[in-house]
Amino acid sequence: MVINLTEVFAAQDRTVTTEAETALREVVTGGVSIPVKEVSPVSLTFVNNGKGRALLTGHAEITLAMNCDRCLKPVDETLDLVFDREVYAPDVLAAVPDGQADQEFMDGCQMDVDDFLRMEIVINLPMKVLCRPECKGICRQCGRDLNTGTCDCDTFVPDPRMALIKDIFYGNKEV
C-alpha cells in the first residue's frame, strides 16, 4: 500500500491517522527468506512538525515463521513493532545530515508501507530465536535432537592450547 503525504508535508499542524493493510508475505535478510504468517493492520499517524517534515508514529504486530537457532524446529516469532521517526519531503531531505534520514521506503512524497514494514522487521529481528529457553539443541556429531534424549557420541573437546604439548608426547612415538 502506498500513502500520499503531500497534504501532511504542506499544511502546518496537519495530522493524518490511518490504518493500512499490507501485502507483505516474506522478508529477505542476509540471503534468508523469512515467511510472514500474520500481520495486524498497520496503525500510522503523521503529524506535521515543520515545513516538509512529519513525525510518523504507529504500531503493528507481525508473526514470522522462523526456526529455533539451537534445534531448528519451526517457531512462530511475534514482533510488536512501535514506530516513532521523522520523515521528510524530497526538498527538505537534501538539507538533512547524512545518516539521520534513512528513507528507502519513500518515493518523493509517497510512502510504501510494505517497504517501511520490511525495514522495521529487519531492524527488530531478535538476535536468537529459541523454541523454549531451555532448548538443548542438536548433537554436533550425529544431529540428534538433544531435547528428546541423549546420544552416545563422544563430546570431549580437547583444549587447543594444549596441542603443542600433545605433539611433544605423541610426536616421538614410533608406530
C-alpha positions, 0 to 999 in steps of 0.5 A: 500500500502506498500513502500520499503525504503531500497534504501532511508535508504542506499544511502546518499542524496537519495530522493524518491517522490511518490504518493500512493493510499490507501485502507483505508475505516474506522478508529477505535478510542476509540471503534468508527468506523469512515467511510472514504468517500474520500481520495486524493492520498497520496503525500510522499517524503523521503529524506535521512538525515543520515545513516538509517534515512529519513525525510518523508514529504507529504500531503493528504486530507481525508473526514470522515463521522462523526456526529455533537457532539451537534445534531448528524446529519451526517457531512462530516469532511475534514482533510488536513493532512501535514506530516513532521517526521523522520523515521528510519531503524530497526538498527538505531531505537534501538539507538533512545530515547524512545518516539521520534520514534513512528513507528507502521506503519513500518515493518523493512524497509517497510512502510504501508501507510494505517497504517501511514494514520490511525495514522495521522487521529487519531492524527488530529481528531478535538476535536468537530465536529459541523454541523454549529457553531451555532448548538443548539443541542438536548433537554436533556429531550425529544431529540428534535432537538433544531435547528428546534424549541423549546420544552416545557420541563422544563430546570431549573437546580437547583444549587447543592450547594444549596441542603443542604439548600433545605433539611433544608426547605423541610426536616421538612415538614410533608406530 
